[in-house]
Amino acid sequence: MSTSADTAGRSRRHLPGDLAMWFFILAELTVFAILILAFAVTQAIKPQLFVESRLLLNTSTGLAMTLSLLTAGLFAALAQEQVRRSWPRHGAVYLLAALLAASVYVVLKLTEYRHLLASGLGMEHNTFFTLYWILTGFHFLHVLLGMVILGWLAERCRRGLYDAGNRSGFESGVLYWHMVDLIWVVLFPLVYVLN
């Protein structure tokens, strides 16, 4: 026998976002998992090369990029909470803050790329840098797409198009951003720290 409280509780619990977005995220995570596995296996085969090459990266910059993406993720989560409360315009403000935090990552990553290229550490320098450029470049493209999505969501929030009853598309966009965060949380120690 089901009570109205049970029914209300079940109607409030749902998988955030659209099912299609979950399949897309799973596909993207699979591609990243293959690339990360290739990096880890190659490191096991050529440990000295990876140790020496990793010393050419700036761990502090990598940490700053991590903090900027996690901060953007926090603001995106706060925006989602505002939309769940049917305060989409407050959500737009948090999304703009997320975009600002993500912009810090973009500036730092482009600066790092420019420095590495000026130092002759391009994709063909050695195996470590080939994998570095593939992994971080692929992730960078996801960050840019994520920023476009956050900007689009912010505009729709500003126009009041999301609320507690209509938030599935919003949640899908925020889920995408959290995927971008999650991948970087794995990439940072793998690429910059772990020997």
Stockholm file with secondary structure:
# STOCKHOLM 1.0

chainA/1-195         MSTSADTAGRSRRHLPGDLAMWFFILAELTVFAILILAFAVTQAIKPQLFVESRLLLNTSTGLAMTLSLLTAGLFAALAQEQVRRSWPRHGAVYLLAALLAASVYVVLKLTEYRHLLASGLGMEHNTFFTLYWILTGFHFLHVLLGMVILGWLAERCRRGLYDAGNRSGFESGVLYWHMVDLIWVVLFPLVYVLN
#=GR chainA/1-195 SS CCCHHHHHHHHHCCCSSCHHHHHHHHHHHHHHHHHHHHHHHHHHHSHHHHHHHHTTSCHHHHHHHHHHHHHHHHHHHHHHHHHHTTCHHHHHHHHHHHHHHHHHHHHHHHHHHHHHHHTTCCTTSCHHHHHHHHHHHHHHHHHHHHHHHHHHHHHHHHTTCCBTTBCHHHHHHHHHHHHHHHHHHHHHIIIIICC
#=GC SS_cons         CCCHHHHHHHHHCCCSSCHHHHHHHHHHHHHHHHHHHHHHHHHHHSHHHHHHHHTTSCHHHHHHHHHHHHHHHHHHHHHHHHHHTTCHHHHHHHHHHHHHHHHHHHHHHHHHHHHHHHTTCCTTSCHHHHHHHHHHHHHHHHHHHHHHHHHHHHHHHHTTCCBTTBCHHHHHHHHHHHHHHHHHHHHHIIIIICC
//
